[in-house]
Amino acid sequence: MLLPLYQIDAFTDRPFAGNPAAVCPLTEWLPEATMQAIAAENNLAETAFFVPRAGSEGEYEIRWFTPAVEVELCGHATLASAHVLYRHLNFQGAQIVFHSKSGPLRVSRGEGGMLTLDFPARPPHPIQQHPTGLLDGLRATPLHLLAGPDLVCVFKSEAEVRALHPNQSRLAEVEYRGIIATAPGSDGVDFVSRFFGPRVGVPEDPVTGSAHTTLVPYWAARLGKTHLHARQVSARGGDLWCELRQDRVLMSGHAVTYLKGEIELGQRA
């Protein structure tokens, strides 16, 4: 069996930046163990699989796997999947709808090929106690802590976020999917962040769309604005242009193709 495979750099307009995701378009679902094995073999933060939804033009079922586990929401691999449909599979519609474990996720294409994700907002709430492993894992003390699907650690400055050099084994003890470090940005960037997910097999994710479903509501309230320019300051880095629209978060960015190929399953020499 031959399966198409694309590797896409998401939230960037140039190769070797942003967040790489593998995308495997399917005609029907593979066994879950096979999809997890493919994701482990790809060894990227996420591998997305999608299949057409029967009887629905422009609608697809989508699932995402890290090298270790399946996750319920992934932004950059959704952006990458939409890029594959528009750029390589000749999708001509105004909007793509991906049906996921987190509900329907819409992607539209604007001027210059910019793609916009429409995701559910997941606002965080303040917490007081430092979870086990956090301070030793971060090797730094945040000003504030907030909890959502991920743990949000708010720092005073961008420099502090950039300087973090976590102890990944201790950070993996923190009982959240991921740990987000964030701070105010500069030079027209409203806020910066980094995302660490050793608990799900991703020591540091270069650009994390799903994290911004939590970050955007927080920074929108703090800054008193609904349109925000975000930057993830990982080694690869990436930019997101975001909008809080009631209970939804819109995230826009570019994507570029790095490679196209095929996966051989069940082939023997």
PyMOL commands that set and color helices and strands:
alter all, ss='L'
color gray80, all
select helices_A, chain A and resi 32-42+75-87+111-113+134-138+158-163+168-171+198-200+212-223
alter helices_A, ss='H'
color red, helices_A
select strands_A, chain A and resi 2-10+19-25+46-52+59-65+70-71+95-100+103-109+115-120+125-127+144-147+151-154+179-184+191-197+202-205+227-232+238-245+248-253+255-264
alter strands_A, ss='S'
color yellow, strands_A
deselect
rebuild
show_as cartoon
